[in-house]
Amino acid sequence: MSGWLDIRRGDAPLIVCIPHGGTTIPETIEAGLTSPWLARKDADWHIAELYAFVRDMGATTIRTAVSRTVIDCNRDPSGFSLYPGQTTTGLCPTETFDGEPLYAGDWPTDDEIARRRAHWFDPYHAALRDEIYRLRTRHEDIVLYDTHSIRSRVPRLFEGELPQFNVGTNGGATCSPALREAIASICAASGHSHVVDGRFRGGWTTRHYGAPDIGIHAIQMELAMRGYLAEPETPSPENWPAPLDARPAVLPVLHQIIEACLDFAKGRP
């Protein structure tokens, strides 16, 4: 661990990425924010704890402690929208998912965005590329599993209640059909709602690295947070984030999904 970047290496053909679980904001950036709480509101709360079990299964984990408000490591660094025509946030977000402004003035500037990219985004992806190369030289197939979560209701981003499990493969382009089908089948049998390539089709990480024809199979899993914590109707500094449930409802299903990823990569039916 290098302070903000935590890499735990395993030998199994599986990498689990956690790009949005961090809440660290440098003082120089926090000083320009309208509210430190708003700047952390949209974190993927408790996601590292929820997936901690994967290390016992031999997976490699990569996570950043830096808040997505500082830099979003799952956005196209060119600024191109991953969801044209839909509301989304950029490489350095200037508003929350609910549309609340994060900065009082016209900031960050282009120079500041370039500085943040060089300091955090580029090293994160350099580390990810290194781990992909390390494991791909040892295994014929590997799975890159990009973990995410979001509140179940965010009207500005999507209508109604989000399905519990949201599997993103960019229309099947980022992984083998067999892996996509295996994960979808587990979600369908779980008793929870699910969708494949719905509102969340996979972010930049999934789309950029997924190359099934050369043995790199990438998927994004976006969880609705109600599956592992009690969501308040209206988040506030007094009630958000809610604590992680003692027995998260989604945890047994996540165990099955990770096992399926490993079975696929190892060539097991």
N, C-alpha and C positions, 0 to 999 in steps of 0.2 A: 504493500500500500504506500502511495506517494503523497499522502495528505488528502488529496481530493479524488484520486483514482485508485480504486481497489480492484486488484486482479488476483483471483484465486485459481490456480491452475490445476486441472484434473487431466486424466488420460483418456476418459471416455470421449466418443465422437459427438460431443454436445457442448455448445456455448450458450450460456444464458446471459443476456444483456439486460441491464437495469439503468436506462439513461435518464429517467425522470424521478428517481426516488430521493434525490438529494435536496437539501434545504439550505445549504451554505451560501451566503451572499457576502462578498467582501465589503468591508466598511465603506470603501470609496464608492461603491455602487449603491449600497443601501442608503447612503446619504441623499441620493437623488430620487429615491422612491417616494411615492405618495403614502405608502403604508407597507411596512415590512410583513404584516400579516397577509395582505392581499398578494404580495409577491410570492408567498409560499402556499397560498390557498390551493393552487392547482397541482401540487405535487402528487406523485403516485404513492400516496401514503401507505406505509407498512409493507410495501411490495417486496423489499429485500428480506424482511422477516418471514413473509409468507412463502417465499421460494427458498428459504435457507436449506431445506432438505435436499436440494439438488446436489449440494457438495458431497453429501454422503453417497451419492450415486455416481460419483466420478466426474461430474460436469465441471467445466470451467465457467467461472462467473466474472463478469466485468461490470462494474458500476461506478458511477460518479457521484460524489457527495455534493456537487455544485447544483444549485437550484436551476430549473429550466428557465427562470426569469433572467438569469445571467446569460445562459446560452442553451439552446435546445439542440442536443446532440442527435435528434432524430428528424431534423429538417434538412431540406436540400440547401447546401451552403451557397448556391447561386441565387437563392431567393425565389426560385420557381415554386409555385403552389403545388402541393401534392394532391389537392382536392379542388381543382378549378371550379369556380362558381359556388363554392361552399365556404362558409366562414371558418377560418383557421387562424393559427398564430404562426409567427415567423421565427427566423433563426434567433433573434433577440426580441422576445415578445414585448409589446408596449401596452398591452391590455390583458385582463384576465379572460377566462373562457366566457364569463358573463358580460364582458365588454367594459369592465371598470378600468380606467386608466392607471397604469403602473408608475408613470413619471409625470411630474408637474410641468416640465418643459419639453422642448424639442430634443429628446435624447433617447436612446444613444445615437450618436452621429455615425456616419459611415466609417470614419477612422476608429471609433470605439468598437464598432461591430467587428472590424478587421482585427483589432487587438484581442478581443475576446475569442474570436475564432482561432487565432494563432496560439493562444494560451491554453484553451480548453478543448475546443472541438477537434482540432487537428490531432493533438496527442491522443485523445480518446479513440479516434478512428485508426490512428497508427497502431495503437495497442490491439485493437480488434483485428486489424489485418494480420498482425503478427500471430495472434492466436489461431486465426483461420488457417494460416499457412502451416503453423506447427502441427495442428491436428490433421489437416488434410494430407500432409506427407506421411502420416501414420495410418490413416483410414481411407478407404475408398469413397465413403460417403460420410458427411458430417451434417449436423442440424444446427442452425443458428436460430435460437428461440428468443425473440425480442419481447420483453415483458412490459405491460402497461396496465393502468387502471384509471378510472374516471368516475365521477359521481353519476348515479343512475339517471338523473334528470338535469340536463343543461339545455334549456330551450333554445338558446342562441346557436347551439351546435347541431342539435337533432331534435326531432319531434318525439314527444311521449317518453316512455321508459326504455332505456337501452337494454337489449338482451344481456343476459348474464355473461355469456361467453361470446366474444367477437373475434373470429379467426380471420386474419388478413394474409392473403397470398397474392395480392394484385391480380386477381382473376385466374389464379393457378399458375402464373408465370414464374413464381419464385421458389417452387418446390415440386417434388414429385406428386403426381395425382394420388399415389398410394398413401403418402404421408398425409396429404390434405384430407383424404377420405377417412383415414384411421382416426384423426383428431376430431373430425366432424361427427363420426359415429360415437365416439366416447361422449362428446357433448350432448348429442341427441339422446343417448341412453341415460344421461345423468338425472333427468327430471327437471333440469333447469333450461331456461330459454337459451337459444344460441343462434348465431348467423355466421355464414362464411362469406367474406368479401362484401359486407354490408357497408355501414357508414365508415368503418375503419378497415380499409383494404391493405394496410401495411404502410409504414412510414418510410423515410429515406433509407434507413438501415436495411430493412427487409428488401426493398426494391433494388438498392445499390449492390448488395452482396449476394442476393439469391441467384444462383446459377446452377440449376439442377443438372444440366448437361455435363458439368465438370465436377459433380459430386458435392455441391454446396447448396443445401436446402434450407431456405429461410422462411420463417413464419412470424407473424406478430400475433400476440394474444392480448387483447384489451378486455379487462374484467370490469364489470359494473361493481362498484365498491360495496354495494349492499350485500354481496356474497361473503364479505369478511369483516364488516363493521356496521354499526348502526348509523345510518345516514340521517342527519337532521333535515327537516323540511327546508330550512333556510340556514346555511352555514354562517356562523359568526365567530368572532374571536373567543366567545365564551364556550362554544360547543364544537369547534372544529380545529384540528382533526379529532374525530372520535377514536377511541382506543381500538386496537385489534381485538376481534372476538377471541374468547378462550378456545373455542372450537369452530374455526371458520368453515362455513358450509361448503365452500368451493375446494377446500384442501384435498379431500379424497379424490376429487375429479382431477385436480392438478397432478397428483401423484400418478394417476393412470395416464394422463397425457404425456408426462415426462418419460414414463416407462415406454410408451408407444414410440416416442421420438428415438429413444435408445434402441429399441427393438428394430425399428426401421433402419437406422444407421448401421447396425451390426448385421443386417441381413436376415433378421429373425422374422417369421410371419406373425 
